Amino acid sequence: MSKVAVKSYRADDIILNGGNNMSEVDYEKLGLKPEESIDEVKKRYDILMRRSIHDESVDIDTITAAYDRIVSKSTVDYFNADAELLNEKGFNKKKIMNFIFQRKIMIGIIVWAIIGLILLIYMLVDPQAGYNTPDIAPF
């Protein structure tokens, strides 16, 4: 069994460098060069995960964190433009969740009122809705 050498980096070094070499650090944790394609990164991650089943020296958490950061940088975030626009307007996830939390009862009442209004209109348009009227009286 071969061992995977994982360099340890201090958080201070990464913060002082502005996080610029973080992707290089992540590639090194996977044992790859920064020029590798995303397919090579995925293959290497799969190999390391299979190796970790039998080899205790493979640090799964460190490798998975590095893999996640590499993949997230190479993945296109289609919603990022919307998030940036909302941040410019002063909205963020925390503010929106706080708004929903504070007004959840009012939102619930509005939703139920809309459902009730739709049912009322449906019953007014079709007054026989829900009633089965037999053709012949049962008595």
Summary of the structure (lengths in Angstrom):
residues: 139
radius of gyration: 28.7
end to end distance: 87.5
largest distance: 91.1
contacts: 270
relative contact order: 0.08
helix: 64%
strand: 0%
